[in-house]
Amino acid sequence: MSSNLTIQSTLKLNSGYEIPALASAPIEQAESCVREALTAGYRHVDSAVGYRNEAPCGKATRDFASPSSSGDEAVTREHVFFTSKVRPLKLSYESAKTQVDATLAETGLGYIDLMLIHAPYGGPEARKGAWRALVEAVDAGKVRSIGVSNYGVHHLDELEAYIQELGAERGGGQGKGGIISVGQWEVHPWLPRDDIVDWCRARGIAVEAYCPVVRGERAGEQVLQGARGQILIRWSLQKGHVPLPKSVTPSRIKENANVYDFEISQEDMGKLETKEYSPCAWDPTTSPLDK
Ligand SMILES: NC(=O)c1ccc[n+]([C@@H]2O[C@H](COP(=O)([O-])OP(=O)(O)OC[C@H]3O[C@@H](n4cnc5c(N)ncnc54)[C@H](OP(=O)(O)O)[C@@H]3O)[C@@H](O)[C@H]2O)c1
C-alpha cells in the first residue's frame, strides 16, 4: 500500500465509509488553518468539543464546500471528512447525546462524519452510556461513524463486551450495539502502542495518530535527518495509521502534506522501531476501569 499513497488515499472503515488518511488537526487559529489545509489538498478535519474549535473548523469546511468560496464546483460537503469528540468531563449518556446535537449546531454541518469519545474517564457506566448515545446518533443520521480515543486495551475489552450486551438489548443483529470504526491515540516511533494497534488491526479499526510529529520535541534525532516532520508523518502513513499533524504555520501545513514523493525504506522503518513508551501528551490509556 505504502508506495501507492497519495493525498487522496483513504482507509475503508468498519462503518462502510472512507476516511482520508491525512488530517488537519488545528487547535488555535482553527478557521484559517483549516482553510489553508483544505486548499493544500487535505480532506479531513479533526476537531473536538474540548478544543472549542468546532465552530471555526465547521465554518472553514462549509465555506470550502461552497463553490463560490473554493472556486471548485466539484467540492461538496461529502468530500470533507469532519470529526469531533465528546468531552470526557462528566461523561454520560445525557452529556454525549447533548454534545452531538451541540456539535451539529456549532459546526452548521448537516452530519458529522466521525464522533469519538475523547477519553475513557468516568467509570464503566459513564463510558457505556456515552457509547449508547453515539450508537443512537448513528441511527438518527446525525453521525456516520463512531469510535473512541485514549482507551487502553482494558477499556476496549470492556467496550467490546458492552457492544454485545447492547446489541442483544436492542434486538440483536449486525451493528445493533454499535461499530467501532476508529480509535485515536498518541502514536509515533517513541510511542508505537503495539498492544492497542494490534487490538485494532485484528478488528479492522482505523488507528488515528495524534502528536505525529511529537510536538517537534524529537528534532535532534539522527534517524530523522533533515526532513523531520515529513519523515514522521510518512512513517505514520506507511504504518497504515491516520496521522493528525497540527500546525498554525502555512508553510508547514503544506510541508506536512508533501509526503507522497518519497518512501521510507524497510531498513529505515526498522530504525524507527524504538519500543519506547514516551508520551509527549496526556495518557488516559493507563487509567483504571473504575476511574
Ligand atoms: N485525542 C486526544 O486526546 C488528543 C491529544 C492531543 C492532540 N490531539 C490532536 O492531535 C493534534 C496534533 O497534536 P499536537 O499538536 O499535540 O502534536 P504535533 O502535531 O505532533 O505537534 C504540533 C507542534 O509541532 C509543530 N510542527 C508541526 N509541523 C511541523 C513540522 N513539519 N516541522 C516542525 N514542527 C512542526 C507545530 O508548530 P506550529 O503550529 O508553530 O507550526 C506544533 O508546535 C492536535 O491538534 C489535536 O487535534 C488529540
The ligand as a Tripos MOL2 file, in Angstrom:
@<TRIPOS>MOLECULE
LIG
   48    52     1     0     0
SMALL
NO_CHARGES

@<TRIPOS>ATOM
      1 N1         -7.3410   12.7850   21.2820 N.am      1 LIG1
      2 C1         -6.5270   13.4370   22.0740 C.2       1 LIG1
      3 O1         -6.5600   13.2710   23.2930 O.2       1 LIG1
      4 C2         -5.5180   14.3820   21.5150 C.ar      1 LIG1
      5 C3         -4.4520   14.8350   22.3300 C.ar      1 LIG1
      6 C4         -3.5160   15.7110   21.7620 C.ar      1 LIG1
      7 C5         -3.6340   16.0880   20.4330 C.ar      1 LIG1
      8 N2         -4.6820   15.6420   19.6790 N.ar      1 LIG1
      9 C6         -4.8760   16.0710   18.2900 C.3       1 LIG1
     10 O2         -3.6970   15.9150   17.5630 O.3       1 LIG1
     11 C7         -3.2780   17.1590   17.0220 C.3       1 LIG1
     12 C8         -1.7950   17.2210   16.9600 C.3       1 LIG1
     13 O3         -1.2370   17.0720   18.2280 O.3       1 LIG1
     14 P1         -0.1450   18.0600   18.8380 P.3       1 LIG1
     15 O4         -0.3160   19.4460   18.3400 O.co2     1 LIG1
     16 O5         -0.1640   17.8610   20.2840 O.co2     1 LIG1
     17 O6          1.2210   17.4490   18.2850 O.3       1 LIG1
     18 P2          2.0010   17.5000   16.8730 P.3       1 LIG1
     19 O7          1.0910   17.6340   15.7230 O.co2     1 LIG1
     20 O8          2.9510   16.3500   16.9220 O.co2     1 LIG1
     21 O9          2.8970   18.8110   17.0340 O.3       1 LIG1
     22 C9          2.4470   20.0970   16.7680 C.3       1 LIG1
     23 C10         3.6290   21.0400   17.0040 C.3       1 LIG1
     24 O10         4.6820   20.7210   16.1030 O.3       1 LIG1
     25 C11         4.9300   21.8150   15.2440 C.3       1 LIG1
     26 N3          5.0450   21.3080   13.8740 N.ar      1 LIG1
     27 C12         4.0360   20.9320   13.0470 C.ar      1 LIG1
     28 N4          4.5280   20.5070   11.8710 N.ar      1 LIG1
     29 C13         5.8780   20.6060   11.9590 C.ar      1 LIG1
     30 C14         6.9300   20.3300   11.0500 C.ar      1 LIG1
     31 N5          6.7060   19.8730    9.8220 N.pl3     1 LIG1
     32 N6          8.2120   20.5510   11.4730 N.ar      1 LIG1
     33 C15         8.4390   21.0070   12.7040 C.ar      1 LIG1
     34 N7          7.4900   21.3100   13.6080 N.ar      1 LIG1
     35 C16         6.2150   21.1020   13.2330 C.ar      1 LIG1
     36 C17         3.7780   22.7800   15.3980 C.3       1 LIG1
     37 O11         4.2490   24.0960   15.3120 O.3       1 LIG1
     38 P3          3.4370   25.3000   14.6090 P.3       1 LIG1
     39 O12         1.9780   25.1180   14.9380 O.co2     1 LIG1
     40 O13         4.0450   26.5050   15.2540 O.co2     1 LIG1
     41 O14         3.7140   25.2210   13.1570 O.co2     1 LIG1
     42 C18         3.2850   22.4750   16.8100 C.3       1 LIG1
     43 O15         4.0260   23.2110   17.7620 O.3       1 LIG1
     44 C19        -3.9350   18.2130   17.9170 C.3       1 LIG1
     45 O16        -4.1200   19.4330   17.2670 O.3       1 LIG1
     46 C20        -5.2520   17.5430   18.2360 C.3       1 LIG1
     47 O17        -6.1810   17.7510   17.1850 O.3       1 LIG1
     48 C21        -5.6050   14.7840   20.2000 C.ar      1 LIG1
@<TRIPOS>BOND
     1     1     2 1
     2     2     3 2
     3     2     4 1
     4     4     5 ar
     5     4    48 ar
     6     5     6 ar
     7     6     7 ar
     8     7     8 ar
     9     8     9 1
    10     8    48 ar
    11     9    10 1
    12     9    46 1
    13    10    11 1
    14    11    12 1
    15    11    44 1
    16    12    13 1
    17    13    14 1
    18    14    15 2
    19    14    16 1
    20    14    17 1
    21    17    18 1
    22    18    19 2
    23    18    20 1
    24    18    21 1
    25    21    22 1
    26    22    23 1
    27    23    24 1
    28    23    42 1
    29    24    25 1
    30    25    26 1
    31    25    36 1
    32    26    27 ar
    33    26    35 ar
    34    27    28 ar
    35    28    29 ar
    36    29    30 ar
    37    29    35 ar
    38    30    31 1
    39    30    32 ar
    40    32    33 ar
    41    33    34 ar
    42    34    35 ar
    43    36    37 1
    44    36    42 1
    45    37    38 1
    46    38    39 2
    47    38    40 1
    48    38    41 1
    49    42    43 1
    50    44    45 1
    51    44    46 1
    52    46    47 1
@<TRIPOS>SUBSTRUCTURE
     1 LIG1         1 GROUP 0 **** ****
